[in-house]
């Protein structure tokens, strides 16, 4: 039982790290894409 609990906690922490990484990547993209569009047409 304790093994299963430990496995579940490891899985949850891995998912949390993965989720945080992807939210950071997405927020960077949300910043970068408008900048790239502005660079293409300056006005």
FENPEPE-V499877 format. One record per residue. N is the residue number from 0. RES is the residue in one letter. OMEGA is omega in radians with two decimals (NA if undefined). BURIAL is I if it has 16 or more other C-alpha atoms within 10 Angstrom, else O. Layout:
n=N res=RES omega=OMEGA burial=BURIAL
n=N res=RES omega=OMEGA burial=BURIAL
This chain:
n=0 res=X omega=-3.13 burial=O
n=1 res=X omega=3.09 burial=O
n=2 res=X omega=3.13 burial=O
n=3 res=X omega=3.13 burial=O
n=4 res=X omega=3.12 burial=O
n=5 res=X omega=3.12 burial=O
n=6 res=X omega=3.11 burial=O
n=7 res=X omega=3.14 burial=O
n=8 res=X omega=3.10 burial=O
n=9 res=X omega=3.13 burial=O
n=10 res=X omega=-3.14 burial=O
n=11 res=X omega=-3.14 burial=O
n=12 res=X omega=3.09 burial=O
n=13 res=X omega=3.11 burial=O
n=14 res=X omega=3.13 burial=O
n=15 res=X omega=3.10 burial=O
n=16 res=X omega=-3.14 burial=O
n=17 res=X omega=3.14 burial=O
n=18 res=X omega=3.13 burial=O
n=19 res=X omega=3.13 burial=O
n=20 res=X omega=-3.11 burial=O
n=21 res=X omega=3.09 burial=O
n=22 res=X omega=3.08 burial=O
n=23 res=X omega=3.12 burial=O
n=24 res=X omega=-3.14 burial=O
n=25 res=X omega=3.13 burial=O
n=26 res=X omega=3.05 burial=O
n=27 res=X omega=3.11 burial=O
n=28 res=X omega=3.13 burial=O
n=29 res=X omega=3.08 burial=O
n=30 res=X omega=-3.02 burial=O
n=31 res=X omega=-3.05 burial=O
n=32 res=X omega=3.08 burial=O
n=33 res=X omega=3.09 burial=O
n=34 res=X omega=3.12 burial=O
n=35 res=X omega=3.10 burial=O
n=36 res=X omega=3.10 burial=O
n=37 res=X omega=3.12 burial=O
n=38 res=X omega=-3.12 burial=O
n=39 res=X omega=3.06 burial=O
n=40 res=X omega=-2.97 burial=O
n=41 res=X omega=-3.10 burial=O
n=42 res=X omega=NA burial=O
